[in-house]
């Protein structure tokens, strides 16, 4: 199937085109998620104590910020907020694992 690039939703006239565009976006989103996740490893390396991994104020700031950004685009903020809440929870779990992995065999 042909890849559609740089076309907006209004350019689609069939469900096949819509699905292809969504699939193309998913590839980009996954690449960005991988890049974002690599920063969790860096955060785990930089933080000195495991209790620093979860920063509830930062979580709230991010969720609010993405909601506002989504609303500014003319879409319901809850879509971004729910997605980011799940993303952040998984990122925290990953960072906790990385925090422990990076300190294996290292005396506290």
N, C-alpha and C positions, 0 to 999 in steps of 0.2 A: 504494500500500500504506500502511496506517495505521502511524504511528510509535508505538512503545511507549516510554513514558518512566517512569522510576522503578520499573521492575519488575526483580526479580532473576531469576537463571537458573531458580529453582524455579517461577516464574510461567509459563514457556514450556511449551506442550504440543505444539507442532508445530515442525518444522524451519524453516518460514517465520517463525515468531515468533523462534526462536533467531537466524536470519540477520538479521532486522530489528533485533533488539537489538544484535547485533555491529556491524551497519552504523551504527547510531546512536552506539555507542561510538566507532567509527572517526572519525566526524565530530568528536567531542569531542577525541579523541586528536590528530587533525591540527591542530586549533585550538591545542592546547597545544604541539604540536611547533613550530608557527609562532612562537608566543610565545617558546618556549625558544630557537629559532634567532635571534630578534631580539637576544637577550642575547649571542650569539656576535659579532655586529657591534659591540656595545658593548665586549665584552672585547677585540676586535681594536683598537678605538680607544684603549682605556686602556693596553694593554700597549705597552711601549716597544721591545721587541726581538722579532724573529720567533721566536727560540728559546724564548720564554716561552709560545708558543701551546700547545705540548704540555707538559702537566704530569702526568707518569706517576703521581706520588703522588696527585694529585687524581682521576685516572682510576680507580685502584685503590680509593680511598675511595668513590667513587660506585658502582662495581660491587658492592662489598661491602655498602654501605648499602641499595641496592635489593634485593639478594638477601635480606638480613635482613628487609626490609619485606615482601617476597613470602612468605617463610617464616612470618612473623607472621600473615599472612592465611590460612595453611594450605595454601599451594601451593608447588610446587618452586621453589627460589630460582634454579635455572638458567634458567628462562624469562625472568625479569626481567634476570638478569645477561647472558645472550646478547643480548637485545634492546638493552640499554643499551650493551654493548660495540660493537655495530654503530652505534647512535645516536651514541655518543661519537666514533667514528672518522670518521663523516660530518660531525659538528659541527666536529671539528678541521680537516678538509679545508676546510670552508666558512670557518672562522675564518682559516685561512691565506690563502685567496683574499681575504677582506675586509681582512686586514692589508695585503696588497700593494695592493689597490684603493684603500684609504684613503691610501696613501702615494705614489701615482703622481705623479711630477713633484716630489716633495719630496726634497731632498738628505738623505742619512742623517747 
